[in-house]
Amino acid sequence: MSHDQGQTLVNMVNQIAANLSGGRETADTVEGVCSHLEKFWARAMKQRIVACLDEPDCGLEPLARQAVARLAERRGAPAA
């Protein structure tokens, strides 16, 4: 994944998490972000963002990281 593509996806997930959280990090919010990614993101986008979990400093905010980790678990991929 190119850095630009990866960074764009990271920014998108961070924005989704911020918009859905309303300033609160809850299990429901993590679920909401994960569900959004499952429903609206293309398979390739999901694969790329899950791969970002292997990069410790990829830029995912904590809530976004939790949601992507949950997505990885549901897809059968190991979450970092």
OpenMM code with the backbone's topology and positions (N, CA, C; nanometers):
from openmm import Vec3, app, unit

residues = "MET SER HIS ASP GLN GLY GLN THR LEU VAL ASN MET VAL ASN GLN ILE ALA ALA ASN LEU SER GLY GLY ARG GLU THR ALA ASP THR VAL GLU GLY VAL CYS SER HIS LEU GLU LYS PHE TRP ALA ARG ALA MET LYS GLN ARG ILE VAL ALA CYS LEU ASP GLU PRO ASP CYS GLY LEU GLU PRO LEU ALA ARG GLN ALA VAL ALA ARG LEU ALA GLU ARG ARG GLY ALA PRO ALA ALA".split()
positions = [
    Vec3(0.0851, -0.1160, 0.0000),
    Vec3(0.0000, 0.0000, 0.0000),
    Vec3(0.0898, 0.1225, 0.0000),
    Vec3(0.0587, 0.2128, -0.0851),
    Vec3(0.1387, 0.3349, -0.0876),
    Vec3(0.1078, 0.4173, 0.0372),
    Vec3(0.2039, 0.4994, 0.0753),
    Vec3(0.1867, 0.5811, 0.1948),
    Vec3(0.0650, 0.6726, 0.1810),
    Vec3(0.0477, 0.7322, 0.0639),
    Vec3(-0.0647, 0.8245, 0.0443),
    Vec3(-0.1986, 0.7542, 0.0594),
    Vec3(-0.2117, 0.6364, -0.0010),
    Vec3(-0.3369, 0.5613, 0.0105),
    Vec3(-0.3624, 0.5231, 0.1556),
    Vec3(-0.2597, 0.4723, 0.2200),
    Vec3(-0.2743, 0.4316, 0.3592),
    Vec3(-0.3088, 0.5483, 0.4490),
    Vec3(-0.2428, 0.6599, 0.4299),
    Vec3(-0.2696, 0.7767, 0.5130),
    Vec3(-0.4097, 0.8298, 0.4891),
    Vec3(-0.4561, 0.8246, 0.3663),
    Vec3(-0.5926, 0.8678, 0.3359),
    Vec3(-0.6938, 0.7814, 0.4104),
    Vec3(-0.6731, 0.6501, 0.4095),
    Vec3(-0.7649, 0.5607, 0.4799),
    Vec3(-0.7593, 0.5833, 0.6304),
    Vec3(-0.6406, 0.6031, 0.6837),
    Vec3(-0.6257, 0.6316, 0.8264),
    Vec3(-0.7019, 0.7593, 0.8612),
    Vec3(-0.6849, 0.8626, 0.7810),
    Vec3(-0.7567, 0.9884, 0.8056),
    Vec3(-0.9073, 0.9677, 0.8003),
    Vec3(-0.9520, 0.8880, 0.7053),
    Vec3(-1.0956, 0.8620, 0.6927),
    Vec3(-1.1497, 0.7898, 0.8164),
    Vec3(-1.0801, 0.6858, 0.8627),
    Vec3(-1.1264, 0.6122, 0.9807),
    Vec3(-1.1252, 0.7031, 1.1031),
    Vec3(-1.0220, 0.7820, 1.1173),
    Vec3(-1.0160, 0.8746, 1.2309),
    Vec3(-1.1333, 0.9729, 1.2278),
    Vec3(-1.1690, 1.0216, 1.1103),
    Vec3(-1.2818, 1.1146, 1.0981),
    Vec3(-1.4135, 1.0448, 1.1300),
    Vec3(-1.4303, 0.9230, 1.0805),
    Vec3(-1.5528, 0.8474, 1.1096),
    Vec3(-1.5651, 0.8263, 1.2600),
    Vec3(-1.4551, 0.7865, 1.3232),
    Vec3(-1.4567, 0.7635, 1.4677),
    Vec3(-1.4907, 0.8920, 1.5430),
    Vec3(-1.4318, 1.0028, 1.5025),
    Vec3(-1.4595, 1.1304, 1.5684),
    Vec3(-1.6056, 1.1703, 1.5518),
    Vec3(-1.6588, 1.1512, 1.4321),
    Vec3(-1.7975, 1.1890, 1.4061),
    Vec3(-1.8966, 1.1021, 1.4820),
    Vec3(-1.8684, 0.9735, 1.4925),
    Vec3(-1.9618, 0.8822, 1.5576),
    Vec3(-1.9474, 0.8818, 1.7097),
    Vec3(-1.8332, 0.9264, 1.7590),
    Vec3(-1.8089, 0.9162, 1.9032),
    Vec3(-1.8752, 1.0266, 1.9841),
    Vec3(-1.8890, 1.1430, 1.9264),
    Vec3(-1.9421, 1.2548, 2.0021),
    Vec3(-1.8567, 1.2862, 2.1243),
    Vec3(-1.7281, 1.2553, 2.1151),
    Vec3(-1.6360, 1.2819, 2.2250),
    Vec3(-1.6286, 1.1717, 2.3287),
    Vec3(-1.7007, 1.0608, 2.3067),
    Vec3(-1.7010, 0.9510, 2.4025),
    Vec3(-1.6497, 0.8239, 2.3353),
    Vec3(-1.5640, 0.7534, 2.4050),
    Vec3(-1.5173, 0.6231, 2.3572),
    Vec3(-1.5916, 0.5152, 2.4329),
    Vec3(-1.6861, 0.4519, 2.3660),
    Vec3(-1.7635, 0.3449, 2.4284),
    Vec3(-1.7610, 0.2228, 2.3378),
    Vec3(-1.8040, 0.1105, 2.3931),
    Vec3(-1.8122, -0.0122, 2.3141),
    Vec3(-1.9093, 0.0060, 2.1977),
    Vec3(-2.0158, 0.0816, 2.2205),
    Vec3(-2.1125, 0.1069, 2.1134),
    Vec3(-2.0496, 0.1884, 2.0001),
    Vec3(-1.9641, 0.2817, 2.0363),
    Vec3(-1.8983, 0.3626, 1.9350),
    Vec3(-1.8012, 0.2784, 1.8532),
    Vec3(-1.7233, 0.1944, 1.9202),
    Vec3(-1.6320, 0.1040, 1.8486),
    Vec3(-1.7121, 0.0177, 1.7521),
    Vec3(-1.8237, -0.0345, 1.7995),
    Vec3(-1.9092, -0.1179, 1.7154),
    Vec3(-1.9644, -0.0375, 1.5981),
    Vec3(-2.0032, 0.0859, 1.6226),
    Vec3(-2.0573, 0.1700, 1.5161),
    Vec3(-1.9558, 0.1968, 1.4066),
    Vec3(-1.8333, 0.2254, 1.4464),
    Vec3(-1.7279, 0.2507, 1.3470),
    Vec3(-1.6997, 0.1236, 1.2686),
    Vec3(-1.6873, 0.0117, 1.3390),
    Vec3(-1.6613, -0.1161, 1.2724),
    Vec3(-1.7738, -0.1495, 1.1737),
    Vec3(-1.8969, -0.1323, 1.2169),
    Vec3(-2.0114, -0.1600, 1.1299),
    Vec3(-2.0108, -0.0708, 1.0066),
    Vec3(-1.9746, 0.0556, 1.0262),
    Vec3(-1.9666, 0.1476, 0.9123),
    Vec3(-1.8652, 0.0962, 0.8103),
    Vec3(-1.7481, 0.0562, 0.8589),
    Vec3(-1.6449, 0.0051, 0.7678),
    Vec3(-1.6934, -0.1194, 0.6956),
    Vec3(-1.7595, -0.2088, 0.7678),
    Vec3(-1.8102, -0.3319, 0.7061),
    Vec3(-1.9129, -0.3023, 0.5966),
    Vec3(-2.0002, -0.2073, 0.6222),
    Vec3(-2.1100, -0.1793, 0.5298),
    Vec3(-2.0693, -0.0968, 0.4091),
    Vec3(-1.9831, 0.0028, 0.4300),
    Vec3(-1.9623, 0.1026, 0.3267),
    Vec3(-1.8251, 0.1020, 0.2608),
    Vec3(-1.7314, 0.0297, 0.3158),
    Vec3(-1.5975, 0.0285, 0.2566),
    Vec3(-1.5812, -0.0914, 0.1650),
    Vec3(-1.5132, -0.0699, 0.0550),
    Vec3(-1.4819, -0.1782, -0.0390),
    Vec3(-1.3847, -0.2763, 0.0268),
    Vec3(-1.3871, -0.3984, -0.0204),
    Vec3(-1.3009, -0.5027, 0.0341),
    Vec3(-1.1538, -0.4602, 0.0356),
    Vec3(-1.1083, -0.4000, -0.0715),
    Vec3(-0.9674, -0.3587, -0.0786),
    Vec3(-0.9355, -0.2528, 0.0270),
    Vec3(-1.0289, -0.1633, 0.0512),
    Vec3(-1.0071, -0.0609, 0.1536),
    Vec3(-0.9966, -0.1245, 0.2915),
    Vec3(-1.0834, -0.2214, 0.3183),
    Vec3(-1.0799, -0.2906, 0.4477),
    Vec3(-0.9487, -0.3664, 0.4638),
    Vec3(-0.9037, -0.4316, 0.3589),
    Vec3(-0.7764, -0.5042, 0.3659),
    Vec3(-0.6622, -0.4085, 0.3949),
    Vec3(-0.6620, -0.2945, 0.3301),
    Vec3(-0.5540, -0.1968, 0.3496),
    Vec3(-0.5536, -0.1394, 0.4914),
    Vec3(-0.6711, -0.1088, 0.5445),
    Vec3(-0.6736, -0.0496, 0.6783),
    Vec3(-0.6390, -0.1535, 0.7837),
    Vec3(-0.6776, -0.2780, 0.7647),
    Vec3(-0.6399, -0.3842, 0.8584),
    Vec3(-0.4884, -0.4037, 0.8559),
    Vec3(-0.4280, -0.3945, 0.7381),
    Vec3(-0.2826, -0.4075, 0.7269),
    Vec3(-0.2119, -0.2970, 0.8038),
    Vec3(-0.2769, -0.1850, 0.8193),
    Vec3(-0.2187, -0.0727, 0.8936),
    Vec3(-0.1951, -0.1085, 1.0398),
    Vec3(-0.2689, -0.2042, 1.0932),
    Vec3(-0.2510, -0.2439, 1.2328),
    Vec3(-0.1099, -0.2946, 1.2605),
    Vec3(-0.0427, -0.3430, 1.1571),
    Vec3(0.0939, -0.3930, 1.1735),
    Vec3(0.1955, -0.2806, 1.1894),
    Vec3(0.1537, -0.1587, 1.1600),
    Vec3(0.2425, -0.0426, 1.1698),
    Vec3(0.2088, 0.0330, 1.2987),
    Vec3(0.2969, 0.0290, 1.3981),
    Vec3(0.2636, 0.0889, 1.5277),
    Vec3(0.2344, 0.2390, 1.5220),
    Vec3(0.2951, 0.3098, 1.4311),
    Vec3(0.2760, 0.4544, 1.4231),
    Vec3(0.2026, 0.4950, 1.2959),
    Vec3(0.1012, 0.4199, 1.2595),
    Vec3(0.0328, 0.4504, 1.1333),
    Vec3(-0.0605, 0.5702, 1.1445),
    Vec3(-0.0893, 0.6146, 1.2659),
    Vec3(-0.1705, 0.7347, 1.2813),
    Vec3(-0.3136, 0.7110, 1.3237),
    Vec3(-0.3520, 0.5864, 1.3454),
    Vec3(-0.4876, 0.5597, 1.3913),
    Vec3(-0.5048, 0.6091, 1.5347),
    Vec3(-0.6113, 0.6838, 1.5566),
    Vec3(-0.6469, 0.7253, 1.6915),
    Vec3(-0.6940, 0.6011, 1.7687),
    Vec3(-0.6903, 0.6045, 1.9023),
    Vec3(-0.7247, 0.4847, 1.9803),
    Vec3(-0.8611, 0.4237, 1.9462),
    Vec3(-0.9642, 0.5057, 1.9326),
    Vec3(-1.0967, 0.4538, 1.8998),
    Vec3(-1.0974, 0.3907, 1.7610),
    Vec3(-1.0349, 0.4560, 1.6664),
    Vec3(-1.0272, 0.4027, 1.5306),
    Vec3(-0.9491, 0.2716, 1.5293),
    Vec3(-0.8399, 0.2655, 1.6047),
    Vec3(-0.7591, 0.1430, 1.6125),
    Vec3(-0.8420, 0.0277, 1.6683),
    Vec3(-0.9211, 0.0549, 1.7717),
    Vec3(-1.0067, -0.0493, 1.8294),
    Vec3(-1.1071, -0.1007, 1.7270),
    Vec3(-1.1654, -0.0090, 1.6523),
    Vec3(-1.2649, -0.0485, 1.5517),
    Vec3(-1.2005, -0.1303, 1.4398),
    Vec3(-1.0824, -0.0904, 1.3966),
    Vec3(-1.0129, -0.1646, 1.2905),
    Vec3(-0.9692, -0.3009, 1.3430),
    Vec3(-0.9280, -0.3086, 1.4683),
    Vec3(-0.8917, -0.4375, 1.5277),
    Vec3(-1.0133, -0.5299, 1.5327),
    Vec3(-1.1286, -0.4747, 1.5663),
    Vec3(-1.2514, -0.5555, 1.5670),
    Vec3(-1.2849, -0.6018, 1.4251),
    Vec3(-1.2676, -0.5130, 1.3293),
    Vec3(-1.2899, -0.5508, 1.1897),
    Vec3(-1.1971, -0.6654, 1.1509),
    Vec3(-1.0721, -0.6562, 1.1908),
    Vec3(-0.9743, -0.7618, 1.1597),
    Vec3(-1.0178, -0.8945, 1.2210),
    Vec3(-1.0645, -0.8917, 1.3443),
    Vec3(-1.1105, -1.0140, 1.4101),
    Vec3(-1.2270, -1.0758, 1.3354),
    Vec3(-1.3191, -0.9948, 1.2934),
    Vec3(-1.4362, -1.0445, 1.2207),
    Vec3(-1.3987, -1.1008, 1.0842),
    Vec3(-1.2939, -1.0466, 1.0266),
    Vec3(-1.2486, -1.0939, 0.8953),
    Vec3(-1.1557, -1.2137, 0.9084),
    Vec3(-1.1251, -1.2516, 1.0323),
    Vec3(-1.0379, -1.3658, 1.0542),
    Vec3(-0.8912, -1.3314, 1.0450),
    Vec3(-0.8590, -1.2033, 1.0413),
    Vec3(-0.7193, -1.1606, 1.0351),
    Vec3(-0.6710, -1.1343, 1.1771),
    Vec3(-0.5470, -1.1653, 1.2057),
    Vec3(-0.4960, -1.1363, 1.3395),
    Vec3(-0.4868, -0.9864, 1.3619),
    Vec3(-0.5364, -0.9413, 1.4749),
    Vec3(-0.5283, -0.7992, 1.5097),
    Vec3(-0.4007, -0.7741, 1.5838),
    Vec3(-0.3272, -0.6721, 1.5427),
    Vec3(-0.1997, -0.6413, 1.6077),
    Vec3(-0.2211, -0.5706, 1.7381),
] * unit.nanometer
topology = app.Topology()
chain = topology.addChain("A")
for resn in residues:
    res = topology.addResidue(resn, chain)
    for name in ("N", "CA", "C"):
        topology.addAtom(name, app.Element.getBySymbol(name[0]), res)
